[in-house]
Amino acid sequence: MTRVKLHVPHSLPFTTEIPIRIQDINYGGHLGHDALISLLHEARVRFLQQIGLHEFDASGPSFIMAYLSIAYLHEAHYGDTLSIGIGVSECEKAAVEFCYIVKTTTEEQPVIAEAITGMVCYNYALRKTLSLPETFRQQFEPYQIRIST
């Protein structure tokens, strides 16, 4: 089986901490894949808020997810706190790509997962894709990273 390799740097320009809740645990006793996706969403919303943007604006530029890739590397458990790093790897005409590193905050800080989401600039009222505003590009610039291939 071919394993997905994302090559996300382990140090990213924005970091937030989120504790794992009991509802994030699956029947295997560790962080569930569905919960991780929700935690990535929470981290992305926090990142956007910090730089003065919103993921959703009912009458203007918003974001809609185009794709998601995750490479799971270790388990996390109830009681762990996750440190989720975010960087921006690409800004295209109508889209931006966010990269994530998910670690626990323990001394060992094992990397739990690497992820990438492709978000398209979208107007929900008009139900159409928009060009990424230049102001968005400028706000993302300090968070730009390179990923190796």
C-alpha positions in Angstrom: 0.0 0.0 0.0 1.3 3.4 -0.9 1.3 5.8 2.1 0.5 9.5 1.6 3.5 11.7 2.5 2.7 15.4 2.9 6.2 16.8 3.8 4.8 19.6 6.0 7.5 21.4 8.1 7.3 20.6 11.8 7.5 24.2 12.8 4.8 26.5 11.4 4.2 30.2 11.9 0.9 30.0 13.8 0.2 27.6 16.7 -2.8 27.1 18.9 -3.5 24.5 21.6 -6.7 22.5 21.8 -7.5 19.8 24.5 -8.9 16.5 23.4 -12.4 16.1 24.7 -14.1 12.8 25.5 -16.3 13.0 22.4 -13.1 13.1 20.3 -12.2 9.5 21.3 -13.3 6.6 19.1 -14.0 3.0 20.0 -10.3 2.2 19.6 -9.6 4.5 22.6 -7.7 7.2 20.7 -8.4 10.4 18.8 -10.8 9.6 16.0 -10.2 10.7 12.4 -13.5 12.6 12.3 -12.7 14.5 15.5 -9.3 15.4 14.1 -10.9 17.0 11.1 -13.1 19.1 13.4 -10.0 20.1 15.4 -8.2 21.2 12.2 -11.3 23.3 11.4 -11.2 24.9 14.9 -7.5 25.7 14.5 -8.1 27.2 11.0 -10.9 29.4 12.4 -8.6 30.6 15.2 -5.8 31.4 12.7 -8.1 33.3 10.4 -9.5 35.3 13.4 -6.0 36.2 14.5 -5.2 37.8 11.1 -8.6 39.5 10.9 -10.4 37.2 8.5 -13.4 35.0 8.8 -14.0 31.6 7.2 -17.6 32.5 6.5 -19.2 35.8 5.4 -22.7 35.4 4.1 -22.5 38.2 1.6 -18.9 38.4 0.7 -15.7 36.3 0.3 -15.8 33.1 2.3 -14.0 29.8 2.1 -15.3 26.4 1.0 -13.2 23.2 1.3 -12.0 21.7 -2.0 -9.8 19.0 -0.6 -8.3 17.5 2.5 -5.3 15.2 2.9 -4.2 13.7 6.3 -1.3 11.5 7.2 -1.8 9.9 10.6 1.5 9.2 12.4 0.8 8.6 16.1 -2.2 8.2 18.5 -3.5 10.9 20.8 -5.7 10.2 23.8 -8.2 11.7 26.1 -6.5 14.3 28.4 -3.8 15.1 25.8 -3.6 18.7 24.6 -2.8 19.2 20.9 -0.6 21.9 19.5 -1.8 22.6 16.0 0.5 24.6 13.8 -0.7 26.2 10.6 1.1 27.7 7.6 0.0 28.8 4.1 1.8 26.9 1.3 0.0 28.3 -1.8 -2.2 31.2 -2.8 -3.7 30.8 -6.2 -6.2 32.8 -8.2 -9.2 31.6 -6.1 -7.7 29.3 -3.6 -5.4 29.0 -0.6 -3.7 25.9 0.8 -3.3 25.5 4.5 -0.8 23.1 6.0 -1.0 21.7 9.5 1.2 19.9 12.0 -0.6 18.3 14.9 1.5 17.4 18.0 0.8 16.6 21.6 2.1 19.2 24.1 4.0 16.5 26.1 7.8 16.7 26.4 8.2 14.1 23.6 5.8 16.1 21.4 5.2 13.3 18.9 3.7 14.4 15.6 0.2 13.0 15.6 -0.7 14.0 12.0 0.2 16.2 9.1 -2.6 17.7 7.0 -3.3 19.9 4.1 -6.6 21.6 3.2 -7.3 23.4 0.0 -9.8 26.2 0.5 -11.5 28.0 -2.4 -12.7 31.6 -2.0 -16.5 31.4 -2.4 -19.6 33.6 -2.2 -22.4 31.6 -0.5 -25.1 34.1 -1.4 -24.2 33.9 -5.1 -23.1 30.3 -5.0 -20.0 31.0 -7.0 -16.2 31.0 -6.7 -14.5 34.4 -6.3 -11.0 35.5 -6.9 -8.9 35.6 -3.7 -8.9 39.3 -2.7 -5.5 40.9 -2.7 -6.0 41.9 0.9 -6.3 38.2 1.8 -3.0 37.5 0.0 -1.3 40.2 1.9 -2.6 38.9 5.3 -1.4 35.4 4.4 2.1 36.5 3.3 3.7 36.4 6.8 2.5 32.8 7.2 3.8 31.5 3.8 5.8 28.3 4.0 7.4 25.9 1.6 6.7 22.3 1.6 9.2 19.8 0.2 8.1 17.2 -2.3 
